[in-house]
């Protein structure tokens, strides 16, 4: 069996059972299988699309042709990709850009749909076959004939058949796109994120991924814009400003997931993106506490304002210490160090403590309590919670002072 290239990630949401098509050229290497029998190894993969519209159709922000070709490029074997598109196809500038980014190791060309033959294995592009499925079939190019594709009749790709397949393929690609975005959630999502924030952020991500040129940084800037609007509302003062600030804090918490979802769906995750996301989260959290402090102080709630000042100082101290530790450890810049450490003790108590101290829960709780007219009481409770969090943070930082980070990139 052919292997995947080193570092090949799992393809989101697509079952290997949808695998149908690839082809090999007449120039190929030969290898031995486990029984010592010589096998022909495909060095050219042919991705067959029913139309140019199908090849260009956006699947979670990436043209179907580029997304399918990426999976071919992850397989240790094929070095050339042929796009067989009924009716011809001239790749768009967007598709060309994605092909260069996602498949730098492949050469490719566009050709008419080829005739099927006994030694040809086709990849149906709309099925978006994952690399694992391609690798499992690529060393048996004669085991699957072109007749497996419903649009190939008698070994010949008939024009009428391809036209009939287009609508079904477009629907299949839309389902794949939804599955890819749905798989971009994190296993460590809190209760609020999993049941409230993610469904909303996934819907936002699907909409944004339809726009040309959208990248994770644009979503991060959107979160920052919501944070600035939140701070402005709070600093303007009054009950109205407090209410709008609370709502915008929750909106920023929801939108915060979009940049990571876009990054994972479009293979753009990076340490730089994770760092920018973490810094934006920190700035938004501190701006909320500072804004509420000013707002309540202007309204004469001195105790609540004092508690909010204490929250701000403790939160800033804890975040600064965590940031310095992750930088000193040489790992990706993130403020999740404490959360990851606590989760090593997988008990019901640690799980609930983690959920109750995560940003998604705190943002929603603050918004609900402030909307209920309990703003001053909310800030006193928040100060007590931040004090506990800071104590745990200091304890964890002391215990883990000699540990090295687990390398991961997850904006």
C-alpha positions in Angstrom: 0.0 0.0 0.0 1.2 3.5 -0.8 1.9 5.7 2.1 1.0 9.3 2.9 3.6 12.0 2.8 4.9 12.9 6.3 2.7 15.3 8.2 -0.4 14.5 6.2 -3.4 15.8 8.3 -6.8 14.2 8.6 -9.3 15.4 6.0 -12.3 16.9 7.7 -15.6 15.1 7.5 -15.2 13.0 4.3 -15.6 9.3 4.5 -13.2 7.1 2.5 -16.3 5.3 1.1 -17.0 8.1 -1.3 -13.7 7.4 -3.1 -14.2 6.6 -6.8 -11.6 8.1 -9.2 -7.7 8.8 -10.2 -5.7 7.7 -13.2 -2.1 6.8 -13.8 0.0 7.7 -16.8 1.9 5.2 -19.0 5.1 6.2 -17.3 5.1 4.8 -13.8 7.3 3.1 -11.2 7.0 -0.5 -10.3 7.1 -1.9 -6.7 6.6 -5.2 -4.9 3.5 -5.9 -2.7 3.5 -7.8 0.6 3.3 -11.2 -1.3 6.2 -10.4 -3.5 4.1 -9.7 -6.6 5.1 -6.7 -8.8 2.6 -3.8 -8.8 2.3 -0.8 -11.0 2.4 2.4 -9.0 0.3 5.4 -10.3 2.5 8.4 -10.8 -0.2 10.6 -12.4 -3.6 11.2 -10.8 -6.6 12.2 -13.0 -9.3 14.2 -11.2 -12.5 14.0 -13.2 -15.1 16.8 -12.9 -18.5 17.0 -14.6 -18.0 20.6 -15.5 -15.9 23.7 -15.0 -18.6 24.9 -12.6 -18.0 21.8 -10.5 -14.2 22.2 -10.5 -14.5 25.8 -9.4 -17.2 25.3 -6.8 -16.1 26.6 -3.4 -15.9 24.0 -0.7 -15.3 25.7 2.6 -13.5 28.6 0.9 -11.4 26.5 -1.5 -12.2 25.6 -5.1 -13.1 21.9 -5.3 -10.3 21.2 -7.8 -7.6 22.7 -5.5 -9.0 20.9 -2.4 -9.1 17.5 -4.2 -5.6 18.1 -5.7 -4.2 18.8 -2.2 -5.2 15.3 -1.1 -3.4 13.8 -4.1 -0.3 15.8 -3.2 -0.3 14.2 0.3 0.1 10.7 -1.2 3.6 9.4 -1.6 3.6 8.5 -5.3 1.7 10.8 -7.7 3.8 13.7 -8.9 1.5 14.9 -11.7 -2.2 15.7 -11.6 -4.5 15.9 -14.6 -7.8 17.7 -14.4 -10.3 16.0 -16.8 -13.2 18.4 -17.1 -16.1 17.8 -19.4 -16.5 20.8 -21.8 -13.1 22.1 -21.0 -11.9 24.4 -18.2 -9.6 27.4 -17.7 -8.8 27.7 -14.0 -9.7 31.0 -12.4 -7.0 33.2 -10.7 -8.4 32.1 -7.3 -8.1 28.4 -8.2 -4.5 28.9 -9.6 -3.5 30.7 -6.4 -4.8 27.8 -4.2 -3.2 25.2 -6.4 0.1 26.9 -6.0 -0.4 27.2 -2.2 -1.7 23.7 -1.5 0.1 21.6 -4.1 3.6 23.0 -4.6 5.0 19.5 -5.1 2.7 18.6 -8.0 2.7 19.5 -11.7 -0.7 19.6 -13.3 -2.5 20.1 -16.6 -6.1 20.2 -17.9 -7.3 17.5 -20.4 -10.5 16.1 -21.8 -12.2 13.3 -19.9 -10.1 10.2 -20.8 -11.4 6.9 -21.9 -11.4 4.2 -19.2 -9.0 1.3 -19.5 -8.0 -1.7 -17.5 -5.0 -0.1 -15.9 -6.5 3.2 -15.2 -7.9 4.4 -11.8 -10.0 7.5 -11.8 -10.6 10.0 -9.0 -14.0 11.6 -9.1 -13.2 15.2 -8.1 -16.6 16.0 -6.5 -16.1 13.1 -4.1 -13.1 14.9 -2.6 -11.3 11.6 -1.9 -9.1 11.8 1.1 -5.4 11.1 0.9 -5.8 7.9 2.9 -8.3 6.5 0.4 -6.1 7.5 -2.5 -3.0 5.9 -1.0 -4.9 2.6 -0.4 -5.9 2.4 -4.1 -3.0 4.0 -5.9 -0.9 0.8 -5.8 -3.7 -1.2 -7.5 -4.5 0.9 -10.5 -6.2 -1.9 -12.3 -8.7 -2.8 -9.6 -11.2 0.0 -10.3 -12.5 0.7 -13.7 -13.9 4.0 -15.0 -17.4 2.4 -15.2 -17.6 2.9 -11.4 -18.4 6.5 -12.2 -22.1 6.9 -13.1 -21.2 9.4 -15.9 -18.9 7.0 -17.7 -20.7 4.5 -19.9 -18.9 1.7 -21.7 -15.5 3.2 -20.9 -16.3 6.5 -22.6 -17.1 9.7 -20.8 -20.3 10.8 -22.6 -21.2 14.5 -22.7 -24.9 13.9 -21.7 -23.9 11.8 -18.7 -21.6 14.5 -17.4 -24.3 17.2 -17.7 -26.6 14.9 -15.7 -24.0 14.5 -13.0 -23.3 18.2 -12.5 -26.2 19.1 -10.2 -25.7 16.0 -8.0 -22.0 16.8 -7.7 -22.6 20.4 -6.7 -25.0 19.3 -4.0 -22.4 16.8 -2.8 -19.7 19.5 -2.6 -22.1 21.7 -0.6 -22.6 18.9 1.9 -18.8 18.4 2.1 -18.3 22.1 2.7 -20.7 22.0 5.6 -19.1 18.9 7.1 -15.6 20.5 6.9 -16.7 23.6 8.7 -18.7 21.5 11.3 -15.4 19.6 12.0 -13.5 22.7 12.9 -14.6 22.9 16.5 -12.1 22.1 19.3 -12.3 19.1 21.6 -11.6 21.5 24.5 -14.6 23.8 23.8 -16.5 24.8 26.9 -20.2 24.2 27.5 -21.3 27.5 26.1 -19.0 27.3 23.1 -20.2 23.8 22.2 -23.9 24.4 22.5 -24.3 28.2 21.7 -21.2 29.9 20.3 -20.0 27.2 17.8 -23.4 26.8 16.0 -23.5 30.6 15.4 -19.8 30.9 14.6 -20.0 28.0 12.1 -22.9 29.7 10.3 -20.8 33.0 10.2 -17.7 31.0 8.9 -19.8 29.4 6.1 -21.0 32.8 5.0 -17.5 34.4 5.1 -15.9 31.5 3.2 -18.1 32.3 0.2 -16.3 35.7 -0.1 -13.2 35.9 -2.2 -9.9 36.4 -0.4 -11.2 35.8 3.1 -8.4 34.7 5.5 -8.3 34.0 9.3 -6.8 37.4 10.0 -9.9 39.2 8.6 -12.0 37.3 11.2 -9.5 38.2 13.9 -9.8 41.9 12.9 -13.6 41.5 13.1 -13.3 40.3 16.7 -11.0 43.2 17.5 -13.6 45.6 16.0 -16.3 44.1 18.2 -14.0 44.6 21.2 -13.4 48.3 20.3 -17.2 48.8 19.9 -17.7 47.2 23.3 -15.1 49.4 25.0 -16.6 52.5 23.4 -20.1 51.6 24.6 -18.9 51.0 28.2 -16.8 54.1 28.4 -19.7 56.3 27.2 -21.3 55.4 30.5 -24.8 54.9 31.7 -27.0 51.9 31.8 -27.4 51.8 28.1 -23.7 51.7 27.5 -23.4 49.0 30.1 -26.1 46.9 28.4 -24.6 47.3 24.9 -21.1 46.6 26.3 -22.3 43.3 27.8 -24.0 42.3 24.5 -20.9 43.2 22.4 -18.7 41.2 24.8 -20.8 38.1 24.2 -20.8 38.9 20.4 -17.0 39.1 20.5 -16.8 35.8 22.4 -18.9 34.2 19.6 -17.0 35.7 16.8 -13.7 34.8 18.4 -14.1 31.2 17.1 -14.4 32.3 13.4 -10.7 32.9 12.7 -9.7 29.5 14.0 -12.5 27.8 12.0 -11.5 29.5 8.8 -7.9 28.6 9.5 -8.6 25.0 10.0 -11.0 24.7 7.1 -8.6 26.3 4.6 -5.3 24.9 5.9 -4.0 28.3 7.1 -3.3 27.5 10.8 -0.1 29.1 12.0 1.7 30.2 15.1 1.4 33.8 14.0 -2.3 33.5 13.7 -2.6 31.8 17.1 -0.5 34.5 18.7 -2.6 37.3 17.2 -5.8 35.5 18.3 -4.6 35.2 21.8 -3.5 38.8 22.0 -6.9 39.9 20.7 -8.6 37.8 23.3 -6.5 39.3 26.1 -7.1 42.9 24.9 -10.9 42.3 24.6 -11.1 40.7 28.1 -9.1 43.5 29.7 -11.0 46.2 27.8 -14.3 44.7 29.1 -13.2 44.8 32.8 -11.7 48.3 32.4 -14.8 49.6 30.6 -17.2 48.2 33.2 -15.0 49.7 35.9 -15.3 53.2 34.4 -19.0 52.7 33.7 -19.9 51.7 37.2 -17.6 54.3 38.7 -19.4 57.0 36.8 -22.8 55.7 38.1 -21.5 55.9 41.7 -21.1 52.1 42.4 -17.9 52.5 44.2 -17.6 49.0 45.7 -18.3 47.4 42.3 -15.8 49.7 40.7 -13.2 48.9 43.2 -13.9 45.1 42.7 -13.5 45.7 39.0 -10.2 47.4 39.4 -9.0 44.5 41.5 -10.2 42.1 38.7 -8.4 44.1 36.1 -5.1 44.0 38.0 -5.3 40.3 38.8 -6.3 39.4 35.3 -3.6 41.4 33.8 -1.0 40.0 36.2 -2.0 36.4 35.4 -2.1 36.9 31.7 1.3 38.6 31.7 2.8 35.7 33.7 1.3 33.1 31.4 2.5 35.0 28.3 6.0 35.3 29.7 6.1 31.6 30.6 4.9 30.4 27.1 7.5 32.7 25.5 10.3 31.4 27.8 9.3 27.8 27.0 9.7 28.4 23.3 6.2 27.1 22.4 3.3 28.7 20.5 2.1 31.9 22.2 -1.1 31.0 24.0 -2.9 31.7 27.2 -4.3 28.2 27.5 -1.4 26.9 29.5 -3.3 26.7 32.8 -6.4 25.1 31.2 -4.3 22.4 29.5 -2.5 21.6 32.8 -5.7 21.4 34.9 -7.3 19.0 32.3 -4.6 16.5 32.9 -6.5 15.6 36.0 -9.7 14.4 34.3 -12.2 14.5 37.1 -15.7 15.8 37.2 -14.5 18.6 39.5 -11.7 19.7 37.2 -13.9 19.6 34.2 -16.6 21.8 35.8 -14.0 24.2 37.1 -12.5 24.5 33.7 -15.8 25.1 32.0 -16.9 27.7 34.6 -13.6 29.7 34.2 -13.5 29.7 30.4 -14.1 32.9 28.5 -17.2 31.6 26.8 -19.0 30.9 30.0 -17.9 34.1 31.7 -18.9 36.3 28.8 -22.4 34.8 28.6 -22.8 34.9 32.4 -21.8 38.6 32.5 -24.1 39.5 29.7 -27.1 37.8 31.3 -26.5 39.2 34.7 -25.9 42.7 33.5 -29.0 42.5 31.3 -30.9 41.4 34.4 -29.8 44.6 36.2 -27.2 42.9 38.4 -24.1 44.7 37.0 -22.6 45.7 40.4 -23.1 42.3 41.9 -21.6 40.7 38.8 -18.4 42.6 39.2 -18.0 41.6 42.8 -18.5 38.0 41.9 -16.1 38.3 39.0 -13.4 39.7 41.3 -13.8 36.7 43.6 -13.6 34.3 40.6 -10.5 36.0 39.1 -8.8 35.8 42.6 -9.3 32.0 42.6 -8.1 31.8 39.0 -5.0 33.8 39.8 -4.2 31.6 42.7 -4.5 28.5 40.6 -2.4 30.2 37.9 0.4 30.9 40.3 0.3 27.4 41.6 0.4 25.8 38.2 3.2 28.1 37.0 5.3 27.1 40.0 4.7 23.4 39.5 5.4 23.5 35.7 8.4 25.8 35.9 10.7 23.1 34.4 8.3 21.7 31.7 8.5 22.1 28.0 5.4 22.9 25.9 3.5 20.6 23.7 3.9 21.9 20.1 0.6 22.8 18.6 -0.9 25.4 16.4 -4.5 26.1 16.9 -5.7 29.7 16.4 
